[in-house]
Amino acid sequence: MKKTNIYENENKNVMKPNHNLYEFISAAAVIFLLFMASLLTFAGKDREYSENENRTLASKPVFSFTSITDGKFMDDTDAYLSDQFVFRDALVKTRTNIDVFLGKREINGVYIGKKHYLFEEPSVYNETRVRKTINTMNGISAKYGEIRSYVALAPNSTEIITDYLPANAPVQNQTEQIGKVYSLLNGYTCIDICTPLKNAENPEDLYYKTDHHWTADAVDIAYRRICESMQLDANAYQYNKLAVTNDFQGTLASSSGIFSASDTIYVPTCPSDIMYRVSYVNEGKTCTTVFDQSKLQEKSKYDVFFGGNFAQVIIETNSSSDRVLMVIKDSYANSLIPLLIPHFKTIVVVDPRYYSDNLNQIIEREEVTDILWVYNANTFLNDTSISGKLS
């Protein structure tokens, strides 16, 4: 007589899982969620600007026969859904946190360093681009040989806070890059900013953790070196540093999506006996301060200096000096210029990235006696506006 295996009978009655059904349900759920999210995206109110990413976001695509046939409508739709996706900020933050947890140390050109320091990827020296910039600068110094001309190129944090860089981060020797630029200039007093910054007692205090700009401590060091070169008395005027915000999260935090730290911004207090008027030429606006406190309520808090970058700004002071300074600059100069105000009768500020007028007319009209170029190395090496607009 054959013996019955009760376990065999039970196993025959067990229903095997239907993997195809599970896959279908999972796929349908994902498609449904994506459809609902897209629907909410199109139905919701568009955001014009992302403060976290510090950029303008794509708007709803325009439907037309031409945009359909040339593919532009689909491209615009992809960009729109990517920028306006209803859960975008949360997803970007989650993705960034996962990348960092898995050991990624470079995101969107930002190096993720130790102790919450973020570093801007340094620029490579481009011989052709730099030569065009240098030719323009040398042309200006040659034309105005009677004007005292100075150049101060500041290194970026990758050159100074080396202990906090991620391991094996690809960097450039900015001291050599700046030295090469200086060697090509004619008619200029070239101011060494690298050495005093490298010799600073606390290099970690010289740059913001979340932003590519230098801090008030670095500005003070640069100011004293510039005064020495320009024969100005840096000790003639006393000023204090005033903390105006301690929750600054700058461009590097926005670019990388890492908001694990915040910075304090300090502004210098001008001597009480120095009065001045600030004129924003293209904007037709005048005021009596180089600080815009309203910017402290916005994302770009570094814009507390001058309110941001403008094509041309003129500062007229009651200083006893008869010297007139023209500063040709990038945003690194914004936090430096307030310290120079007591030393000059007039300061003319020009930012070639936004400037399109005749530089020669300003120099002659304002009777400029001194020209100071202030740039950070990364911006200077990438710049095309000097040769494009000032030549």
C-alpha positions as CSV (number, residue, x, y, z in Angstrom):
1,M,0.0,0.0,0.0
2,K,1.4,3.4,-1.0
3,K,2.0,5.8,1.8
4,T,0.6,9.3,1.4
5,N,2.8,12.3,2.1
6,I,0.5,14.9,3.6
7,Y,3.1,17.6,3.2
8,E,3.3,16.9,-0.5
9,N,-0.5,17.4,-0.8
10,E,-0.3,20.6,1.1
11,N,2.4,22.0,-1.1
12,K,0.4,21.2,-4.2
13,N,-2.4,23.4,-2.9
14,V,-0.2,26.4,-2.2
15,M,-0.8,29.2,-4.7
16,K,2.4,30.4,-6.5
17,P,2.9,34.2,-6.6
18,N,1.9,35.8,-9.8
19,H,5.0,37.9,-10.5
20,N,3.6,39.4,-13.7
21,L,0.6,40.8,-11.7
22,Y,2.9,42.3,-9.1
23,E,5.0,44.0,-11.8
24,F,1.9,45.3,-13.5
25,I,0.5,46.8,-10.3
26,S,3.9,48.3,-9.4
27,A,4.4,49.9,-12.8
28,A,0.8,51.2,-12.8
29,A,1.3,52.7,-9.4
30,V,4.5,54.5,-10.5
31,I,2.8,55.8,-13.7
32,F,-0.2,57.0,-11.7
33,L,2.0,58.8,-9.2
34,L,4.0,60.4,-11.9
35,F,0.9,61.4,-13.8
36,M,-0.6,62.9,-10.7
37,A,2.6,64.8,-9.9
38,S,2.8,66.1,-13.4
39,L,-0.9,67.1,-13.2
40,L,-0.3,69.0,-10.0
41,T,2.8,70.6,-11.5
42,F,0.8,72.0,-14.4
43,A,-2.2,73.0,-12.2
44,G,-0.1,74.6,-9.5
45,K,1.3,78.1,-9.5
46,D,4.7,78.4,-11.2
47,R,7.8,79.5,-9.3
48,E,9.8,82.1,-11.2
49,Y,13.0,81.8,-9.2
50,S,14.6,79.1,-7.0
51,E,16.3,80.6,-4.0
52,N,18.0,77.3,-3.2
53,E,19.5,77.0,-6.7
54,N,19.9,80.8,-7.2
55,R,18.5,80.7,-10.7
56,T,15.4,81.5,-12.8
57,L,13.2,78.5,-13.4
58,A,11.6,77.4,-16.7
59,S,8.0,78.6,-17.4
60,K,5.1,76.8,-19.0
61,P,5.9,75.8,-22.7
62,V,4.1,77.6,-25.4
63,F,2.0,75.3,-27.7
64,S,2.2,76.0,-31.4
65,F,2.4,74.0,-34.6
66,T,6.0,75.2,-35.1
67,S,7.1,74.2,-31.6
68,I,5.6,70.8,-32.1
69,T,7.3,70.2,-35.5
70,D,10.8,71.4,-34.5
71,G,10.7,69.6,-31.1
72,K,11.0,72.7,-29.1
73,F,7.7,72.1,-27.3
74,M,8.8,68.7,-25.9
75,D,12.2,70.2,-24.9
76,D,10.5,73.1,-23.1
77,T,8.1,70.7,-21.5
78,D,10.9,68.5,-20.2
79,A,12.6,71.6,-18.8
80,Y,9.4,72.9,-17.3
81,L,8.6,69.6,-15.5
82,S,12.1,69.3,-14.2
83,D,12.1,72.9,-12.8
84,Q,8.5,73.1,-11.6
85,F,8.0,69.5,-10.4
86,V,5.8,69.7,-7.3
87,F,8.2,67.8,-5.1
88,R,11.4,69.0,-6.7
89,D,13.2,70.6,-3.7
90,A,12.6,67.6,-1.5
91,L,13.8,65.2,-4.2
92,V,16.9,67.2,-5.0
93,K,17.8,67.4,-1.3
94,T,17.2,63.7,-0.9
95,R,19.3,62.9,-3.9
96,T,22.1,65.2,-2.7
97,N,22.1,63.6,0.8
98,I,22.3,60.1,-0.8
99,D,25.2,61.2,-3.0
100,V,27.2,62.6,0.0
101,F,26.4,59.5,2.1
102,L,27.8,57.3,-0.7
103,G,31.0,59.3,-0.7
104,K,30.5,61.7,-3.6
105,R,32.7,64.7,-3.0
106,E,32.0,66.9,-6.1
107,I,28.6,68.1,-7.1
108,N,28.0,70.6,-9.9
109,G,31.5,72.0,-9.8
110,V,31.5,72.2,-6.0
111,Y,34.0,70.2,-3.8
112,I,32.5,69.0,-0.6
113,G,35.2,69.5,2.0
114,K,35.7,68.8,5.7
115,K,33.9,70.6,8.5
116,H,31.1,71.7,6.1
117,Y,33.4,73.7,3.9
118,L,32.4,73.9,0.2
119,F,34.9,74.9,-2.5
120,E,34.4,76.2,-6.0
121,E,36.2,74.1,-8.6
122,P,39.3,76.2,-9.6
123,S,39.6,77.6,-13.1
124,V,42.1,76.3,-15.6
125,Y,44.6,78.8,-17.1
126,N,43.4,79.4,-20.7
127,E,46.3,81.1,-22.6
128,T,44.2,82.5,-25.4
129,R,41.5,84.0,-23.1
130,V,44.0,85.5,-20.7
131,R,46.1,87.0,-23.5
132,K,43.0,88.9,-24.8
133,T,42.3,90.2,-21.3
134,I,45.9,91.2,-20.7
135,N,46.1,93.0,-24.1
136,T,43.1,95.1,-23.1
137,M,44.5,95.9,-19.7
138,N,47.9,96.8,-21.1
139,G,46.2,99.0,-23.7
140,I,44.5,101.0,-20.9
141,S,47.7,101.5,-18.9
142,A,49.6,102.5,-22.1
143,K,47.0,105.1,-23.0
144,Y,46.9,106.6,-19.4
145,G,50.6,106.3,-18.4
146,E,50.2,109.3,-16.0
147,I,47.6,107.4,-14.0
148,R,48.8,105.1,-11.2
149,S,47.6,101.6,-12.0
150,Y,47.3,98.6,-9.7
151,V,46.2,95.0,-10.0
152,A,45.1,92.8,-7.0
153,L,44.1,89.3,-7.9
154,A,42.8,87.3,-4.9
155,P,43.2,83.5,-4.6
156,N,40.2,81.4,-4.0
157,S,39.6,79.1,-1.0
158,T,41.1,76.0,-2.7
159,E,44.5,77.8,-2.6
160,I,44.3,78.9,1.1
161,I,42.1,76.4,3.1
162,T,44.0,73.3,1.8
163,D,43.5,71.3,5.0
164,Y,39.8,71.1,4.5
165,L,39.7,70.0,0.8
166,P,38.4,66.6,0.1
167,A,41.1,64.0,-0.5
168,N,42.6,64.0,-4.0
169,A,40.5,67.0,-5.1
170,P,41.9,68.3,-8.5
171,V,43.1,71.8,-7.8
172,Q,45.2,74.4,-9.6
173,N,48.2,76.3,-8.3
174,Q,46.6,79.8,-8.2
175,T,49.7,81.4,-6.9
176,E,51.5,80.4,-10.0
177,Q,48.5,81.3,-12.2
178,I,48.3,84.8,-10.7
179,G,52.1,85.2,-11.0
180,K,51.9,84.3,-14.7
181,V,49.2,87.0,-15.2
182,Y,51.3,89.6,-13.3
183,S,54.4,88.8,-15.5
184,L,52.4,89.7,-18.6
185,L,51.2,93.1,-17.4
186,N,52.9,96.4,-18.3
187,G,52.6,99.6,-16.4
188,Y,51.0,98.1,-13.4
189,T,51.9,97.7,-9.7
190,C,51.0,94.1,-9.1
191,I,49.8,93.5,-5.5
192,D,50.6,90.1,-3.9
193,I,47.5,89.0,-2.0
194,C,48.4,85.3,-1.9
195,T,51.3,85.5,0.5
196,P,49.6,87.4,3.4
197,L,46.5,85.2,3.1
198,K,48.6,82.0,3.2
199,N,50.4,83.4,6.2
200,A,47.2,84.2,8.1
201,E,46.9,82.6,11.6
202,N,43.4,81.2,10.9
203,P,43.1,80.5,7.2
204,E,39.7,78.8,7.8
205,D,38.3,82.2,8.7
206,L,39.2,83.8,5.4
207,Y,36.4,82.3,3.2
208,Y,32.7,81.5,3.8
209,K,31.9,77.8,4.1
210,T,28.9,78.1,1.8
211,D,29.9,80.8,-0.6
212,H,32.8,81.5,-3.0
213,H,33.5,85.0,-1.6
214,W,36.1,86.0,0.9
215,T,35.2,87.1,4.4
216,A,35.8,90.3,6.3
217,D,39.0,88.8,7.8
218,A,40.4,88.2,4.3
219,V,39.3,91.7,3.2
220,D,41.1,93.3,6.0
221,I,44.4,91.5,5.1
222,A,43.9,92.5,1.4
223,Y,43.0,96.1,2.3
224,R,46.2,96.5,4.3
225,R,48.4,95.1,1.5
226,I,46.6,97.3,-1.1
227,C,47.1,100.4,1.1
228,E,50.8,99.6,1.4
229,S,51.1,99.4,-2.4
230,M,49.1,102.5,-3.0
231,Q,50.8,104.5,-0.3
232,L,47.7,104.9,1.8
233,D,47.8,104.9,5.6
234,A,45.7,101.8,6.6
235,N,45.8,103.0,10.3
236,A,44.6,106.5,9.7
237,Y,41.0,105.4,10.0
238,Q,39.5,103.1,12.6
239,Y,36.6,100.9,11.8
240,N,34.8,98.0,13.5
241,K,33.2,94.8,12.1
242,L,29.5,94.6,12.5
243,A,27.7,91.2,12.2
244,V,24.6,91.7,10.1
245,T,23.4,88.1,9.6
246,N,24.5,84.7,10.8
247,D,22.3,82.6,8.5
248,F,24.0,83.2,5.2
249,Q,24.0,80.3,2.8
250,G,25.7,81.3,-0.4
251,T,26.2,80.3,-4.0
252,L,28.2,77.1,-3.3
253,A,25.4,75.8,-1.1
254,S,22.9,76.6,-3.8
255,S,24.9,75.0,-6.6
256,S,25.6,71.8,-4.6
257,G,22.2,71.5,-2.8
258,I,24.1,71.2,0.5
259,F,22.7,73.4,3.3
260,S,24.4,71.8,6.3
261,A,26.1,75.0,7.4
262,S,25.6,78.8,7.5
263,D,27.9,81.8,7.7
264,T,28.1,85.1,9.4
265,I,28.5,88.3,7.3
266,Y,30.3,91.2,8.8
267,V,30.3,94.7,7.4
268,P,32.8,97.5,8.2
269,T,31.6,100.6,10.0
270,C,32.9,103.7,8.3
271,P,34.5,106.5,10.5
272,S,31.8,108.8,11.7
273,D,33.5,111.9,10.3
274,I,33.4,110.5,6.7
275,M,30.3,111.4,4.7
276,Y,29.7,110.1,1.2
277,R,27.0,109.9,-1.5
278,V,26.5,106.8,-3.7
279,S,25.2,107.2,-7.2
280,Y,24.0,104.2,-9.3
281,V,24.5,105.7,-12.7
282,N,22.4,103.5,-15.0
283,E,19.7,103.1,-12.4
284,G,19.4,106.9,-11.7
285,K,19.5,106.2,-7.9
286,T,21.4,107.9,-5.1
287,C,21.8,107.1,-1.4
288,T,24.2,107.7,1.5
289,T,25.4,104.2,2.2
290,V,27.1,101.3,0.3
291,F,25.0,98.8,2.3
292,D,21.6,97.5,1.3
293,Q,20.0,96.0,4.4
294,S,17.0,94.8,2.5
295,K,19.2,92.1,0.9
296,L,19.6,90.5,4.3
297,Q,16.0,89.3,4.0
298,E,16.8,87.6,0.7
299,K,18.7,84.5,-0.4
300,S,21.7,86.4,-1.8
301,K,22.7,88.1,1.5
302,Y,26.2,88.9,0.2
303,D,24.4,91.6,-1.9
304,V,24.2,93.6,1.4
305,F,27.3,95.2,-0.2
306,F,26.0,97.8,-2.7
307,G,22.8,95.7,-3.2
308,G,24.6,93.5,-5.7
309,N,26.6,94.2,-8.9
310,F,26.0,97.2,-11.1
311,A,27.6,98.5,-14.3
312,Q,28.8,101.8,-12.8
313,V,28.7,103.3,-9.3
314,I,30.2,106.6,-8.2
315,I,31.0,107.4,-4.6
316,E,31.7,111.0,-3.7
317,T,33.2,111.7,-0.3
318,N,34.1,114.6,2.0
319,S,37.7,113.2,2.2
320,S,40.5,115.7,2.2
321,S,42.3,113.6,-0.4
322,D,42.5,114.9,-4.0
323,R,42.9,111.4,-5.4
324,V,40.2,109.9,-7.6
325,L,40.1,106.1,-7.8
326,M,38.6,103.9,-10.5
327,V,37.9,100.3,-9.4
328,I,37.4,97.8,-12.2
329,K,36.2,94.7,-10.5
330,D,34.2,91.6,-9.9
331,S,32.1,91.0,-6.7
332,Y,35.1,90.3,-4.5
333,A,35.7,94.1,-4.5
334,N,32.2,94.8,-3.2
335,S,33.2,94.1,0.4
336,L,36.6,95.8,0.0
337,I,35.6,99.2,-1.4
338,P,33.9,100.4,1.8
339,L,37.3,100.4,3.5
340,L,38.8,102.5,0.7
341,I,36.1,105.3,0.9
342,P,38.0,107.5,3.5
343,H,41.1,107.6,1.3
344,F,39.7,109.1,-1.8
345,K,37.8,112.2,-3.0
346,T,35.9,110.0,-5.5
347,I,35.6,106.3,-6.2
348,V,34.3,105.2,-9.6
349,V,33.3,101.6,-9.6
350,V,33.0,99.7,-13.0
351,D,32.0,96.1,-13.4
352,P,32.8,95.1,-17.0
353,R,30.3,92.2,-16.9
354,Y,27.4,94.8,-16.9
355,Y,29.2,97.8,-18.3
356,S,28.7,98.9,-22.0
357,D,29.7,102.6,-22.0
358,N,32.9,104.4,-22.9
359,L,35.5,103.8,-20.2
360,N,37.8,106.6,-21.6
361,Q,35.1,109.2,-21.2
362,I,34.7,108.3,-17.5
363,I,38.4,108.4,-16.9
364,E,38.7,111.8,-18.4
365,R,35.5,113.3,-17.1
366,E,36.2,112.2,-13.5
367,E,39.9,113.0,-13.7
368,V,40.9,109.6,-12.4
369,T,44.3,109.6,-10.7
370,D,44.4,105.9,-9.7
371,I,43.0,102.7,-11.3
372,L,42.7,99.5,-9.2
373,W,41.7,96.1,-10.7
374,V,40.2,93.7,-8.1
375,Y,39.2,90.2,-9.1
376,N,39.3,86.7,-7.7
377,A,41.4,84.3,-9.7
378,N,38.5,82.1,-10.8
379,T,36.5,84.9,-12.3
380,F,39.5,86.6,-13.8
381,L,40.7,83.5,-15.6
382,N,37.2,82.9,-17.0
383,D,36.4,86.5,-17.9
384,T,35.6,87.6,-21.4
385,S,33.9,90.9,-20.6
386,I,37.2,92.9,-20.1
387,S,38.4,92.2,-23.6
388,G,34.9,92.2,-25.0
389,K,33.7,95.5,-23.6
390,L,36.8,97.6,-22.5
391,S,39.0,97.1,-25.5
